[in-house]
Amino acid sequence: MPKNPPESMQHHLRQRLNRHAHRRWPHVNAITVRFRAGFAYITAELPGTESLPLCRLRFTGVLHTWGFALYLASSDSYRDNILPSGLPSGSPEEALDCAGDLYLSGTAI
């Protein structure tokens, strides 16, 4: 079974994504990151009690490059996808931008 990144990387990833989301989508309260079996599940916490799954990142062993899977609300699942760069992996911020532009742009209050 794939391993999660070390605690220090997990903490760093959470900070990076929250900082980035706050700049791009100020109406988002927080980005939560849950780790399981080498994946980081990214969810936006919206005002009130709404949580919105965005994407899943696959740990590649490198802090700055993660595999990308987009959350599909229609099937309540994640599907490996390509980032706007044309690559299946990239920075966590690039993955958050891709998913956030799809799911968060119309959620402003």
Residue, then its C-alpha position, 0 to 999 in steps of 0.5 A: m500500500p502506498k505511504n502518505p508523505p511525512e507529517s512535515m510535508q502534510h503540514h506544508l501542503r495544507q499551509r500552501l493550499n490554504r494560502h493559495a485558496h485564500r488569495r484566489w477564492p476569499h469566500v472559502n473558509a478553509i481547504t481541508v486535506r485528508f491523507r489516505a494510502g498515498f493520496a491527499y483528498i482536497t475539500a473546500e469548506l464553504p460558509g455555513t456547514e457546506s463542504l465541497p470535494l475538489c480533487r485528489l492528489r497522488f503523492t509522487g515522493v516529491l513535495h512540489t509534484w503531485g498526480f491529479a484526479l478531479y472529483l466528479a460530483s455526478s458519480d461521487s468519485y475521483r478520476d485521474n485527469i490532465l492539468p491545463s499544462g497538459l501533464p497528469s501531474g504538477s504543483p498542488e496549486e495548479a491542481l487546486d486552480c483546475a478544480g477550484d475554477l470548476y467548482l468554486s468560481g460560482t459559489a461566492i456569496 
